[in-house]
Amino acid sequence: MTQPAELANLDPRVRLAIADGVATITIDQPAKRNAVAPRMWDALAALFAHCSANPEVRVVVFTGEGEAFCSGSDLEEMDMRNDIASGLARLKRANRMILAIYNCEKPVIAAVRGAAVGVGWSLALACDFTIASQTARFGGGFLRVGLIPDGGSIYFLSRLLGEARAKALAYTGRIIPADEAVGLGLALEAVPAEQFAEKVNAFAAELAKGPTTGISIAKRLFRAAQGPSIEQFLDQEELSQVCAKKTDDFQEGVTAFREKRPVAFTGM
């Protein structure tokens, strides 16, 4: 089954296919390592909401076309105005995508090849499971340009790793290879590239045979067991990120990134 007609006007760089109870949502911008632009945020939010409500869907596989899962946000297509109102609106728009993934009533598998960095890592963290190719690598990198981690990554990492390990990753922006991600509990398996598709398909098929309603109820209980809701957390995250963008360190971080030179933060 191909993309439903009611979703046909969404950004074509995000694709949906449904077969045998398995929905596959693919980010399709390989020339930019599947960086996601705002219209793609909207498309992903709509597609995950559709899969959540669609009785034909029993499991969702989320992946990227080509050699990367998602390399972050596509800055070329973003409104980079730095006033508070514009910043909050942009973050709320991105967070609708994160919430649609996290709140999907069906189990969601992130099938990660190559880079899952920046908001791309947040997309994987919002899923129920990650299966990684041996080529996968994960990382935030936000603080390297003077920003705070966003997309709910602090929320997810602190629950998956505990506070100290989550802080170490967030503060350093260190890139994590696939095997280490498994060891930390951030991915289920690290699979050789030639076995990757087979492993993802087999796990999706196994979940698709399960009691879909029962899994949905259990998923709600897992969310409830985590304490304060992600919606409450993201409200705080949005305000914090807007403040971070007002710092001198953020301006230095962006300039250093563009000039491809070492960053020199002043702490201001």
N, C-alpha and C positions, 0 to 999 in steps of 0.2 A: 504494500500500500504506500502510495506517495503522499506528499504533503497535502493536507486537506484544503479544499477550495477557500474556506473562510480565512485561512492563514496565508493565502497566496501573495498578498501584497506586502508581506514582511520583507525585511532586507534579505536578498537572495544569498548573502554570504553566510547565512545560517540555514541549514537544511534539516528536514525531518523525514524519516522513512519509518514505516511500521510494518512488521512482518512477524507472524507467529507469536504475538503478544509482546514482542520486543520493539520498543521505539528507539531509534538511533538519532540523536541530535548531533550534528556535525558543524563545527566552526570551519568555514571554507574560505580562508584568506591566506593560503600558504605562502604567497609572495611576501607577506608581512609576518610570517610565523604565527598566523592566526591571532594577531592583535585585534582587540574588539573595539569598535567604534560605537558611539551612543545609539545609533539606529540598530546596531546588532545587540546592544543591551536590551532594547525594547523587544526585539525578535526573540531573544532567548527567554525573557520573562513570559512572553505570550506562548511560546512552544511548551515550556515546562508547565504552565497553567493548563494548557490543552491536554497534555499527557496525564496530568494529575486527575482530570475529570473524565477522561476518555476510558470507557470500560473495555475497549479493545487493547489498551496498554496495560501490561502487568509488570513491566520493568523497563527502565530507561538506561541506555548506554549513551554517555556523553563523551565526545572525542573531538579531535581536530584533524583536519585534512593535511596530509603530508608528514613532515618530519617534526612538527611541534604540536603540543596541545594548545597552549595559548601563551604568548609572550607578554601579555599585559594589555594596557589600553592603547588604542591607536591615537597618538597625540595629534596627528595631522588633521583629524576630523573632530577634535574636541574644541568646544568653546572654552578658552583658557582665561576668560575674565576672572579676576581675582577678588572681586567684591564679595561680601558675605552672602548676599542673596543668590548670586550666580553660583557660588561655590556650593551652597547648600542644595540648590536645585539639581546641580550636576551629580552630587553624591547620592541624593535620594533616588534619582533616576537609575544610577548604577546599582544601588542596593535593592531596588525592586527585582533585579535579575538574581541577586544572591538569595533573596527571600523566596523567590519562585522555585529555585532549586532545592533549598533547604526544606521548604514546606511541601514539596511534592509528595502526594499520598502514595506514590509508587517507589520502590527501591531504586536508587540511582547509582550507577557505576561510572566513575571517571576512568576512562581508558586513556592512559597518558603515555605518549611518546614524546621524547625531546623536552623542550622547555615548558614548564608550568610555573611561571614567574609573575611577580606583581599581582595584579588582579586575577591572572590566570591561575595562580596557586589558590587564591580565595575560591575560585570556581570549583577547583578539585576538592578543597576542604569542605565545601558546602554539600558535597555528595555523600552518600552513605558509605561507599567503598571506593578505594582507588586500586586499580591494577596497573602496574607500571611496566613498561618495556625497560630493558636494561639501558636504553638510551635516555631515559627520563631523568630530569633534574628539577628540583623544586627550590623556590626561594622567594622572599618578599622583596628586599632591596629598597623599601620605602625610605628608611632612615639614611640611606646612602645619599639621598637628595634632600634630606632635611624634613621629610614627611613622616607621619605616623603610619603604621600598617593599617590598611583599610580593607573593605570588603568582608569585614567580620573575621579577619584572620587571627586577631588576638583572642577573640571569643572561642574560635575553634581550637587554636593551638593550646591555649591554657587548659582546655578540657581534655585534649588528647595527650598532652605531654606533662601536665603539671606546670606550676608557675615558673620555676627556675629554668627549666629547659626551654619553655616557650619564650621567656625573656631573652635567653642567650641567642636564640635564633632571630628574634625580632630586632634586638639591639645591634647585632653584627651584620645582619643581612646575608649570612653565609648560604651558599648554594649547597643543596643536599643531593647527592647521587641516589639512584634508585635503591641500591642495597641498604644504604643507611636509612632511607625513608621506611623501608620494611622493618628494620631493627628498632626504629623509634615508634612503630605502630601507626605511621602515617599512610602506609600502603599495605595491602594484603600480601602482594607478591611482586617480585621483580623477575620478569620473564624474558628469556632471550627473544630478540626481535623476530626471529623466524617462527616462534611459537605464540607470539603475542595475540594475534587475531583469534587463533583457535582457543586460547585460554579465556579471553574475554567472552567469546560467543558461548562457550560451554557454561561459564558461570551465569551469564544472562539467561540461558535456556533453563538452567536449574532453578533460578529464582522465578522464572515465568511459570513454572509448574506448581509453584507454591500456592497457599491460600491467600489470595491477594488482599481480601478484606482483613483477614487476621494480621497480615504483615503491616497493613496500613494502621491498624489500631496499635500494634506494638510500636510502630514508628512514632506515633503520637506520644506514647508513654515514655519512650526514650527522650523525646524533646522535653516533656514535662519534668523528667528526672534531673535535668541540667540546671534547674533553678531559674534565675531571671531570664526572661525571654530574649531571643536575639533581636527582636524589634526594639526593646528597651535599650539594649547595648548599642545598636546601630544609631539610635538617636544621639547618644553621647559621642559616638565615633565621628559622626558628621560634624558636630560642633567643634570637636577637637582638631579635625583635619583642617577646617577653615582657619582656625587659630594658627596651626603650624604653617600654613601658606603665607602668613603675615610676617614670618621671621626672616632675618638676614641670612640665616643658614640655608633656608629653602632657596632663596635667590642664588646663593653661592653654589648650592648643589646642582641646580638646573644649569647654571652657566658652565660649571666644570664638566657636567655630562655632555653638553653641546660642544664644548671646546676640546673634549677628550683629554682632559688633564686631571691630575689628582685634586681632590677636593680639599679645601682649607676652611673648615668650620671655625667660627669664633665663639659659638655658644650663645649668640644673640638672635 
